[in-house]
């Protein structure tokens, strides 16, 4: 069960992605998405974060189509890591 504090931390992390220029898209029903996908592209670098819940997120960085970084874990921690790439 996610506490109010964990939910607030999760929401703040996702807000940081958007404020940093990432585009977010819901997967599935927009009112209750199965996941949220955030993408940030520049030049030949493509970063993506897939969030399925507060405790479940995966991020990758691809350079010219080759995955060079990946991280998974709680959404807030994954976002913190990705924003430092």
Secondary structure, 3 states (H helix, E strand, C coil): CCCHHHHHHHHHHHHHHHHCCCEEEEECCCCCCCEEEEEEEECCEEEEEEEEECCEEEEEEEECCEEEEEEEECHHHHHHHHHCC
